[in-house]
Amino acid sequence: MEHVKLVIILCPQEGWLMKNNLDEIIKERLENRYEWKNYLGWLLTHKELQMQAKKEFYKDKFILNLILKLYFLPYNTLKYFSYLCDRHKFQMIENEIKMLKKARGDEDEQS
């Protein structure tokens, strides 16, 4: 078997390699969070549009609406909790983006 050796050359400044790596991690994480924010924003918009369309459709069909709500109660409850979970994830991602921007800004000020 052949052995592969990894050699890391450190600069005179001890923390340089670690700081550069942390900057890259924050940058990648921020890009990832923006992608997820866009996706969840799109998803929530479409769910809200679907709920409004359903509400408008059943506005004058009270009996049919009541029967279908009772019949699909477990499924609709699950869908509602899924919607709440997606909204929660969206808010968490917004907060994480603010935190990452602050961390990136703080590091830039210290350099």
N, C-alpha and C positions, 0 to 999 in steps of 0.2 A: 504494500500500500504506500501511496505517496502522501506525504504530509504537506499541507499547505500552511504557510506562515503568513500572518497578517501583521504588517508593521504600520504603526501610526506615528507620524512625525508631529511632535508638538511644537508649537511656536513658543517664543520666550514668555509670552503672556499665558499663564496657566489656564485661565477660564475661557480662553478664546474659542476652543473647540466646542465646549459645552454650550456657550452662549449662542454660537452660530447654529448649533443643532436645535436649541430651544426656539430660536427665531423661525427656523424652518418648520418645526412642529406646529407652532402657533399659526403660521401662515397657511399650512395645509389644513389644519383644523378649522380655521376661519372660512376657507374656501368650501370645505365640506358642509359646514353649518349653513352657509348661504345657499348651497344647492338644496339642502333639506328644507330650508325655510321657503324657497320658491316652490318646491314640490308640495309641501303641506299647505301653503297658501292657495295653490291651485286646487288641491283636493278639497279644502274647506269651502272654497268659493263654489265648486260644483255641488257639494252636498247641500249648501244653503240654497242654491238655485233650485235643486230638486225638491227640497222641503217647501219652498215657496210655491212652486208649480203644483205640487200635490195638494197644498192647502187651497190654492185657487181652484183646482179642478173639483174638489169635494165640497166647495163652499155651499152649493145649492143641493147637494146629495147627502143630506144628514143621515138618513137611515143606512144607506150603503156604507158611508164612512164609519158609522158606529159598528156595524157588523164586521167590516174588514179590520178595524182597529182591535176588536175583541179577538177575532180569529188569529191575527198576526201579532198579538201582544208579546209573546216571548221573542219573536224575531225582531220586532220594532224596538223592544227594550235593549236587546243586544246591539242593534244598530245605533241607538242613542248613546249607549256607553262607549261604543267605538268612536262616535263623533266627539264626545267629551274627552276621550283619551287623546285624539288627534289635536284638539284645541289646546290641551295641556302641553303636549309635545311642542306645539308651535310657540307657546309662550316661553317654555323652557329654552328653546333654541334662540329666541330673541334675547333672553337674558344672557345666554352663553356668548352670543355675538358681542353684546355690550362689554362683557367681562374680558373677552379676548382682545377687543379693540383697546380697552384700557390697559391690559397687560402689554400689548405691543407698543402702545404709546408711552407707557412708563419705562420700558426698556430703551426706547429711542431717546428719552430724555436723560437717562443715566449714562449713555455712551458719550 
